[in-house]
Amino acid sequence: MGTLTVRENLHFSAALRLPGKLSKHEREERVDATLSDLGLFHVAESKVSLASSFANKYVSFLWRIGE
C-alpha cells in the first residue's frame, strides 16, 4: 500500500472524527483550515511516510481539541 499525502491523511482523519452530518464541502473546509493553522499548505500534496507517526498523532490531537 502506498503512502498518503498530508491532505489525504487529514481527509481520512476528518472522515473518522468529524460528525457524519457535515457535508463533504464542510469537511474540506475543515481540512483546509487545519492545513492553514499548521502552516502545511506548501506540503499538502507531499507524501507522508510511515516514519512520521508523531506528526499523525499531533494532527489527531489537534482534531480533538478543534471539535
GROMACS elastic network, one bead per residue, 0.5 to 0.9 nm:
[ bonds ]
;  ai    aj funct       b0    kb
    3    47     6  0.60510   500
    3    48     6  0.60881   500
    3    49     6  0.62489   500
    3    50     6  0.74672   500
    4     7     6  0.79630   500
    4     8     6  0.56944   500
    4     9     6  0.60800   500
    4    45     6  0.88108   500
    4    46     6  0.81779   500
    4    47     6  0.54589   500
    4    48     6  0.58753   500
    4    49     6  0.79914   500
    5     8     6  0.50257   500
    5     9     6  0.61495   500
    5    10     6  0.86206   500
    5    43     6  0.84889   500
    5    44     6  0.66233   500
    5    45     6  0.52422   500
    5    46     6  0.50806   500
    5    48     6  0.55270   500
    5    49     6  0.89050   500
    6     9     6  0.51723   500
    6    10     6  0.63537   500
    6    11     6  0.87444   500
    6    35     6  0.86777   500
    6    40     6  0.82181   500
    6    43     6  0.70047   500
    6    45     6  0.61035   500
    6    46     6  0.60782   500
    6    47     6  0.63261   500
    6    48     6  0.60215   500
    7    10     6  0.51328   500
    7    11     6  0.61998   500
    7    12     6  0.86436   500
    7    31     6  0.72773   500
    7    32     6  0.83578   500
    7    35     6  0.78268   500
    7    41     6  0.87600   500
    7    43     6  0.85866   500
    7    44     6  0.50864   500
    7    45     6  0.62686   500
    7    46     6  0.82456   500
    8    12     6  0.61097   500
    8    13     6  0.85365   500
    8    44     6  0.84179   500
    8    45     6  0.81938   500
    9    12     6  0.50955   500
    9    13     6  0.61437   500
    9    14     6  0.84993   500
    9    48     6  0.81843   500
    9    56     6  0.81021   500
   10    13     6  0.50048   500
   10    14     6  0.59494   500
   10    15     6  0.85223   500
   10    31     6  0.60645   500
   10    34     6  0.82896   500
   10    35     6  0.85309   500
   10    56     6  0.89679   500
   10    59     6  0.78724   500
   10    60     6  0.87630   500
   11    15     6  0.61417   500
   11    16     6  0.87198   500
   11    27     6  0.75563   500
   11    28     6  0.73799   500
   11    31     6  0.65096   500
   12    15     6  0.51777   500
   12    16     6  0.64788   500
   12    17     6  0.87332   500
   13    16     6  0.51888   500
   13    17     6  0.59873   500
   13    18     6  0.80887   500
   13    59     6  0.86935   500
   13    60     6  0.72605   500
   13    63     6  0.81264   500
   14    17     6  0.51592   500
   14    18     6  0.52899   500
   14    19     6  0.86712   500
   14    27     6  0.66009   500
   14    28     6  0.86793   500
   14    30     6  0.80289   500
   14    31     6  0.73649   500
   14    63     6  0.78842   500
   15    18     6  0.60640   500
   15    19     6  0.81445   500
   15    20     6  0.77321   500
   15    27     6  0.77982   500
   16    19     6  0.83379   500
   16    20     6  0.87133   500
   17    20     6  0.86809   500
   17    60     6  0.88942   500
   17    63     6  0.75512   500
   17    64     6  0.80099   500
   17    67     6  0.87648   500
   18    21     6  0.84832   500
   18    22     6  0.73921   500
   18    27     6  0.77471   500
   18    63     6  0.84375   500
   18    67     6  0.76005   500
   19    22     6  0.59130   500
   20    23     6  0.78232   500
   22    25     6  0.79906   500
   22    26     6  0.58454   500
   22    27     6  0.64435   500
   23    26     6  0.51133   500
   23    27     6  0.63341   500
   23    28     6  0.86279   500
   24    27     6  0.51386   500
   24    28     6  0.61678   500
   24    29     6  0.86257   500
   25    28     6  0.50554   500
   25    29     6  0.61969   500
   25    30     6  0.87179   500
   26    29     6  0.50095   500
   26    30     6  0.63158   500
   26    31     6  0.87167   500
   27    30     6  0.50299   500
   27    31     6  0.62300   500
   27    32     6  0.86357   500
   28    32     6  0.61295   500
   28    33     6  0.84968   500
   29    32     6  0.50848   500
   29    33     6  0.60547   500
   29    34     6  0.85561   500
   30    34     6  0.60910   500
   30    35     6  0.85658   500
   31    34     6  0.50942   500
   31    35     6  0.61837   500
   31    36     6  0.85706   500
   32    35     6  0.50489   500
   32    36     6  0.61273   500
   32    37     6  0.85579   500
   32    41     6  0.80160   500
   33    36     6  0.50039   500
   33    37     6  0.59842   500
   33    38     6  0.85219   500
   34    38     6  0.60561   500
   34    39     6  0.83017   500
   34    40     6  0.82414   500
   34    59     6  0.86402   500
   34    62     6  0.84135   500
   34    63     6  0.83818   500
   35    38     6  0.53108   500
   35    39     6  0.59162   500
   35    41     6  0.54406   500
   35    42     6  0.89378   500
   35    43     6  0.89954   500
   35    44     6  0.72331   500
   36    40     6  0.62047   500
   36    41     6  0.61206   500
   37    40     6  0.77998   500
   38    41     6  0.82563   500
   38    59     6  0.89440   500
   39    42     6  0.75590   500
   39    43     6  0.87976   500
   40    43     6  0.53933   500
   40    44     6  0.59247   500
   41    45     6  0.82429   500
   42    45     6  0.78819   500
   42    46     6  0.85626   500
   43    46     6  0.51033   500
   43    47     6  0.84390   500
   44    47     6  0.83971   500
   48    51     6  0.81787   500
   48    52     6  0.67922   500
   49    52     6  0.56631   500
   49    53     6  0.81522   500
   50    53     6  0.61611   500
   51    54     6  0.80169   500
   52    55     6  0.53783   500
   52    56     6  0.66379   500
   52    57     6  0.88960   500
   53    57     6  0.61468   500
   53    58     6  0.85204   500
   54    57     6  0.50793   500
   54    58     6  0.61196   500
   54    59     6  0.86649   500
   55    59     6  0.61968   500
   55    60     6  0.84912   500
   56    59     6  0.51928   500
   56    60     6  0.60920   500
   56    61     6  0.86074   500
   57    61     6  0.61445   500
   57    62     6  0.86520   500
   58    61     6  0.50525   500
   58    62     6  0.62862   500
   58    63     6  0.87440   500
   59    63     6  0.62558   500
   59    64     6  0.87481   500
   60    63     6  0.51467   500
   60    64     6  0.64830   500
   60    65     6  0.89953   500
   61    64     6  0.51586   500
   61    65     6  0.64831   500
   61    66     6  0.86435   500
   62    65     6  0.52749   500
   62    66     6  0.60468   500
   62    67     6  0.87768   500
   63    66     6  0.50907   500
   63    67     6  0.63980   500
   64    67     6  0.55472   500
